[in-house]
Amino acid sequence: MRLMKTPEERRNDILDAAEMLFVTKGYTKATIIDILQACEIAKGTFYYYFQSKEEVMHAIVMRFIMSGEAAARRVVADPGLSAHEKIFRIIMTQNQPDDRKLGVIEQLHSVQNVEMHQKSLVETVIRLSPILAEVVEQGIQEGVFHTPAPQESIEFLLVSSQFLLDQGIFHWEEEEFQKKVRAFSQIMERVLGAEHGSFAYVTELYFPHQA
C-alpha cells in the first residue's frame, strides 16, 4: 500500500531534493526536470507547490532563516540566562551553520543570485532584530546596557554585521577580518552603552583558537 503524504511533507520532500541538487550540481545548472526526477513526481505536482525554481530557492533559504529564528527564540525564552549570555548563545547558533546551510549560502554568493541573497539578508534582519531588541531591553533592566533605542540599535548592528562580515561578499584576508570583528565588538559596546571589553566574547566566537 502506497503511503500518502501530507502537503507539508510533500513540499518538504521537494525542498530537500532541490536543496541537494542546488548544492551538488549548482543552482544555475539544476533544472526543474532534475527536481522532478529526484522527487519522482509529476510536473503538475511541482507546480502545485511552486511556480519556479527561484521560488524553490527562496523557500529553502526561508527554511534556514526560520530555523535560526526559532533557535534564537528558544534562547530568549530561557529565564535563567542573562542578557550577555543570551547574545552569546544567539550569535553562536547563528554562526555555526551545518554543511547543508553552508552549501546553500555558497550558491547565494554567486552573481546570478545577488538579488535573492539581498532578500535573505533583509529577512534575517527583520526576523532577528525584535528578538535581539528584547534581549537588549533585558540588559537595560540588568544595568549592563544603556541605550534609548534598543530596536534601532540592534537593526544597525545586524545590518552592518550581516553585510560587512559576510565573507562571500567581502573577501577579507584573515588579518583584515580579525580587525573587522574586533572593531565590531567595540562598536557593539558603544552603541548599546555597555562596559568596555564586555563584548570580547564576540571576537572569541569567531576566533576560538585565539581565546
C-alpha positions, 0 to 999 in steps of 0.5 A: 500500500502506497503511503500518502503524504501530507502537503507539508511533507510533500513540499518538504520532500521537494525542498530537500531534493532541490536543496541537494541538487542546488548544492551538488550540481549548482543552482544555475545548472539544476533544472526543474526536470532534475527536481522532478526526477529526484522527487519522482513526481509529476510536473503538475505536482511541482507546480502545485507547490511552486511556480519556479525554481527561484521560488524553490530557492527562496523557500529553502533559504526561508527554511534556514532563516526560520530555523535560526529564528526559532533557535534564537527564540528558544534562547530568549525564552530561557529565564535563567540566562542573562542578557550577555549570555543570551547574545552569546548563545544567539550569535553562536547558533547563528554562526555555526551553520551545518554543511547543508546551510553552508552549501546553500549560502555558497550558491547565494554568493554567486552573481546570478543570485545577488538579488535573492541573497539581498532578500535573505539578508533583509529577512534575517534582519527583520526576523532577528532584530525584535528578538535581539531588541528584547534581549537588549531591553533585558540588559537595560533592566540588568544595568549592563546596557544603556541605550534609548533605542534598543530596536534601532540599535540592534537593526544597525548592528545586524545590518552592518554585521550581516553585510560587512562580515559576510565573507562571500561578499567581502573577501577579507584576508584573515588579518583584515577580518580579525580587525573587522570583528574586533572593531565590531565588538567595540562598536557593539559596546558603544552603541548599546552603552555597555562596559568596555571589553564586555563584548570580547566574547564576540571576537572569541566566537569567531576566533576560538583558537585565539581565546 
